[in-house]
Amino acid sequence: MPFVRIDALRADGERLGALGRAVHDALIETIGIPPDDHFQVLVSHDGVNSTLRHGTYLGVQRDDGIVYVAITLRAGRTDAQKQALYRRIAELAWEYAGTEPRNVFVTLTENRSIDWSLGHGVAQYVASPGEPETT
């Protein structure tokens, strides 16, 4: 159950949609999320009223094509799965949206099953007393 937020500078709806598809497809391919597990917030910043800052930290030459991808998901993926996810997001962002891989900045935040309510004020991933927790 990933929750994804994508921020891009001066991105139109087509580019935002392509970035969203890139991340979603990468999540399906690399960590096996179900195709209908699709929760995203896609935001374009106009560069005037809201903007994105970037630098050359660790020698990566970023520019205004920067895309920030923040993914929150339940803990349990291996380091290899995470590395494959980062790689695939960068590949698909280039293929689908023309975003250079050097401009794809991804962060993962992991949490526990109790940290999610998918509606109705219920923590659906947490078992009722006497039932095993779902993963």
C-alpha positions in Angstrom: 0.0 0.0 0.0 2.3 2.8 -1.1 1.2 6.4 -1.0 3.1 8.4 -3.6 3.7 12.2 -3.9 5.3 13.5 -7.0 6.4 17.2 -7.3 7.7 18.6 -10.6 8.5 22.1 -11.8 6.2 23.6 -14.5 4.8 20.2 -15.4 1.6 20.0 -17.4 -1.1 17.4 -16.8 0.3 15.1 -19.5 3.8 15.1 -17.9 2.4 14.6 -14.4 0.3 11.7 -15.6 3.3 10.1 -17.3 5.4 10.5 -14.1 2.6 8.9 -12.1 2.4 6.0 -14.5 6.2 5.6 -14.3 6.3 5.3 -10.6 3.2 3.1 -10.4 4.5 0.7 -13.0 7.9 0.5 -11.3 6.2 -0.3 -8.0 4.2 -3.1 -9.6 7.3 -4.5 -11.4 9.9 -4.3 -8.6 8.0 -4.8 -5.3 4.8 -6.5 -6.5 2.1 -4.1 -5.5 -1.3 -4.9 -6.9 -2.2 -2.8 -10.0 -5.3 -1.3 -8.3 -3.2 -0.2 -5.3 -2.9 3.3 -6.8 -2.8 6.3 -4.5 -0.9 9.3 -5.7 -0.7 13.1 -5.3 0.7 14.8 -8.4 1.8 18.4 -8.0 3.2 20.9 -10.5 5.0 24.0 -9.1 4.9 27.1 -11.3 8.3 28.4 -10.2 6.7 31.7 -8.9 4.2 31.0 -6.2 5.7 27.6 -5.5 9.0 26.1 -6.6 11.5 23.3 -6.1 15.1 23.7 -4.9 17.9 21.5 -5.9 21.7 21.3 -5.8 24.5 19.2 -7.0 24.8 17.1 -3.8 27.0 14.0 -4.4 28.0 15.3 -7.8 24.6 14.9 -9.5 24.1 17.8 -11.9 20.3 18.4 -11.4 18.4 21.2 -13.2 14.9 22.5 -13.4 13.8 19.2 -14.8 14.0 17.9 -11.2 11.2 15.5 -10.0 10.8 14.7 -6.3 9.2 11.3 -5.7 8.2 10.6 -2.1 6.9 7.1 -1.4 5.4 6.0 1.9 4.9 2.3 2.3 4.8 -0.5 4.9 8.2 -1.8 5.9 9.5 -5.2 4.7 11.3 -4.7 1.3 14.9 -5.7 0.9 17.7 -3.4 -0.1 17.8 -5.1 -3.5 14.1 -4.4 -4.1 14.5 -0.8 -3.1 17.5 -0.4 -5.5 15.6 -2.0 -8.3 12.7 0.3 -7.6 14.9 3.4 -7.8 16.4 2.2 -11.1 13.1 1.4 -12.6 11.5 4.7 -11.7 14.4 6.6 -13.3 14.2 4.4 -16.5 10.4 4.8 -16.8 10.4 8.5 -16.0 12.8 8.9 -18.9 10.8 6.6 -21.2 7.3 7.9 -20.3 7.9 11.6 -19.5 11.3 12.5 -20.9 12.7 13.2 -17.4 16.5 12.6 -17.3 17.4 10.0 -14.8 19.8 12.4 -13.1 16.7 14.6 -12.2 14.8 11.8 -10.5 15.1 12.2 -6.7 13.3 9.4 -4.8 12.8 8.9 -1.1 11.1 6.0 0.7 9.5 6.3 4.2 8.6 3.0 5.8 6.1 2.5 8.5 3.9 -0.2 10.2 0.5 -1.6 9.4 -1.1 0.3 12.2 0.0 3.5 10.5 -2.7 3.2 7.7 -6.4 3.8 7.5 -7.7 3.3 4.0 -11.2 4.7 4.8 -14.0 4.5 7.2 -11.7 5.4 10.1 -10.5 1.8 10.3 -6.9 0.4 10.3 -7.6 -2.2 7.7 -4.2 -3.8 7.9 -4.5 -4.5 11.7 -6.3 -7.6 12.8 -9.2 -7.6 15.1 -8.4 -9.1 18.5 -7.7 -12.8 18.1 -6.9 -12.5 14.3 -3.4 -12.4 12.8 -2.2 -9.1 11.4 -2.3 -8.8 7.6 0.8 -7.8 5.6 
